[in-house]
Amino acid sequence: MVINSTMPKSTYVRLSLLLFFQNKWLYIYLVICGLITAYAISSHNYGLLFVAWVPYLAYLALGLITTLRNSNNDDLPFLLPTRYTFKKDEITTKTPQGEGTFNWDEFVQWKTMADCYILLHEKNFILAIPKASIPAREVANFETMLVEKISAA
């Protein structure tokens, strides 16, 4: 199966923000901030609030700014026209920047998010294929292939 795709910038931004806010460390640090806040209020040591919340807010702001800046980068691989070739044992991706080949067993999970099929690689990067790139008559075959080759979410 061959899929030609170009991800719209709006989809990239939505997907990036969803992935950013699904980072478990973001929420672990949020719990820590809550504990520090409770301690700071009970001990009347309000300076601790800055120690906890300023880095957290800076991290949030940096994530948002980075996502928006990256969406304006026309050389970002996600935003380039990409040809995905799905073979029996491998997936090949080809963009104007280059080509990559991945074995199916290198992918640990797949799911749908932000109108994309997300294939999570064992080295913690993703292939994101917009749903709109897959012809309606091929969707069932594509999803069956993903279920057979990769564990479903």
Secondary structure as a PSIPRED ss2 file (coil, helix, strand):
# PSIPRED VFORMAT (PSIPRED V4.0)

   1 M C   1.000  0.000  0.000
   2 V E   0.000  0.000  1.000
   3 I E   0.000  0.000  1.000
   4 N E   0.000  0.000  1.000
   5 S E   0.000  0.000  1.000
   6 T C   1.000  0.000  0.000
   7 M C   1.000  0.000  0.000
   8 P C   1.000  0.000  0.000
   9 K H   0.000  1.000  0.000
  10 S H   0.000  1.000  0.000
  11 T H   0.000  1.000  0.000
  12 Y H   0.000  1.000  0.000
  13 V H   0.000  1.000  0.000
  14 R H   0.000  1.000  0.000
  15 L H   0.000  1.000  0.000
  16 S H   0.000  1.000  0.000
  17 L H   0.000  1.000  0.000
  18 L H   0.000  1.000  0.000
  19 L H   0.000  1.000  0.000
  20 F H   0.000  1.000  0.000
  21 F H   0.000  1.000  0.000
  22 Q C   1.000  0.000  0.000
  23 N C   1.000  0.000  0.000
  24 K H   0.000  1.000  0.000
  25 W H   0.000  1.000  0.000
  26 L H   0.000  1.000  0.000
  27 Y H   0.000  1.000  0.000
  28 I H   0.000  1.000  0.000
  29 Y H   0.000  1.000  0.000
  30 L H   0.000  1.000  0.000
  31 V H   0.000  1.000  0.000
  32 I H   0.000  1.000  0.000
  33 C H   0.000  1.000  0.000
  34 G H   0.000  1.000  0.000
  35 L H   0.000  1.000  0.000
  36 I H   0.000  1.000  0.000
  37 T H   0.000  1.000  0.000
  38 A H   0.000  1.000  0.000
  39 Y H   0.000  1.000  0.000
  40 A H   0.000  1.000  0.000
  41 I H   0.000  1.000  0.000
  42 S H   0.000  1.000  0.000
  43 S H   0.000  1.000  0.000
  44 H C   1.000  0.000  0.000
  45 N C   1.000  0.000  0.000
  46 Y C   1.000  0.000  0.000
  47 G H   0.000  1.000  0.000
  48 L H   0.000  1.000  0.000
  49 L H   0.000  1.000  0.000
  50 F H   0.000  1.000  0.000
  51 V H   0.000  1.000  0.000
  52 A H   0.000  1.000  0.000
  53 W H   0.000  1.000  0.000
  54 V H   0.000  1.000  0.000
  55 P H   0.000  1.000  0.000
  56 Y H   0.000  1.000  0.000
  57 L H   0.000  1.000  0.000
  58 A H   0.000  1.000  0.000
  59 Y H   0.000  1.000  0.000
  60 L H   0.000  1.000  0.000
  61 A H   0.000  1.000  0.000
  62 L H   0.000  1.000  0.000
  63 G H   0.000  1.000  0.000
  64 L H   0.000  1.000  0.000
  65 I H   0.000  1.000  0.000
  66 T H   0.000  1.000  0.000
  67 T H   0.000  1.000  0.000
  68 L H   0.000  1.000  0.000
  69 R H   0.000  1.000  0.000
  70 N H   0.000  1.000  0.000
  71 S H   0.000  1.000  0.000
  72 N C   1.000  0.000  0.000
  73 N C   1.000  0.000  0.000
  74 D C   1.000  0.000  0.000
  75 D C   1.000  0.000  0.000
  76 L C   1.000  0.000  0.000
  77 P H   0.000  1.000  0.000
  78 F H   0.000  1.000  0.000
  79 L H   0.000  1.000  0.000
  80 L C   1.000  0.000  0.000
  81 P C   1.000  0.000  0.000
  82 T E   0.000  0.000  1.000
  83 R E   0.000  0.000  1.000
  84 Y E   0.000  0.000  1.000
  85 T E   0.000  0.000  1.000
  86 F E   0.000  0.000  1.000
  87 K C   1.000  0.000  0.000
  88 K C   1.000  0.000  0.000
  89 D C   1.000  0.000  0.000
  90 E E   0.000  0.000  1.000
  91 I E   0.000  0.000  1.000
  92 T E   0.000  0.000  1.000
  93 T E   0.000  0.000  1.000
  94 K E   0.000  0.000  1.000
  95 T E   0.000  0.000  1.000
  96 P C   1.000  0.000  0.000
  97 Q C   1.000  0.000  0.000
  98 G E   0.000  0.000  1.000
  99 E E   0.000  0.000  1.000
 100 G E   0.000  0.000  1.000
 101 T E   0.000  0.000  1.000
 102 F E   0.000  0.000  1.000
 103 N E   0.000  0.000  1.000
 104 W H   0.000  1.000  0.000
 105 D H   0.000  1.000  0.000
 106 E H   0.000  1.000  0.000
 107 F E   0.000  0.000  1.000
 108 V E   0.000  0.000  1.000
 109 Q E   0.000  0.000  1.000
 110 W E   0.000  0.000  1.000
 111 K E   0.000  0.000  1.000
 112 T E   0.000  0.000  1.000
 113 M E   0.000  0.000  1.000
 114 A C   1.000  0.000  0.000
 115 D C   1.000  0.000  0.000
 116 C E   0.000  0.000  1.000
 117 Y E   0.000  0.000  1.000
 118 I E   0.000  0.000  1.000
 119 L E   0.000  0.000  1.000
 120 L E   0.000  0.000  1.000
 121 H E   0.000  0.000  1.000
 122 E C   1.000  0.000  0.000
 123 K C   1.000  0.000  0.000
 124 N C   1.000  0.000  0.000
 125 F C   1.000  0.000  0.000
 126 I E   0.000  0.000  1.000
 127 L E   0.000  0.000  1.000
 128 A E   0.000  0.000  1.000
 129 I E   0.000  0.000  1.000
 130 P E   0.000  0.000  1.000
 131 K H   0.000  1.000  0.000
 132 A H   0.000  1.000  0.000
 133 S H   0.000  1.000  0.000
 134 I C   1.000  0.000  0.000
 135 P C   1.000  0.000  0.000
 136 A H   0.000  1.000  0.000
 137 R H   0.000  1.000  0.000
 138 E H   0.000  1.000  0.000
 139 V H   0.000  1.000  0.000
 140 A H   0.000  1.000  0.000
 141 N H   0.000  1.000  0.000
 142 F H   0.000  1.000  0.000
 143 E H   0.000  1.000  0.000
 144 T H   0.000  1.000  0.000
 145 M H   0.000  1.000  0.000
 146 L H   0.000  1.000  0.000
 147 V H   0.000  1.000  0.000
 148 E H   0.000  1.000  0.000
 149 K H   0.000  1.000  0.000
 150 I C   1.000  0.000  0.000
 151 S C   1.000  0.000  0.000
 152 A E   0.000  0.000  1.000
 153 A C   1.000  0.000  0.000
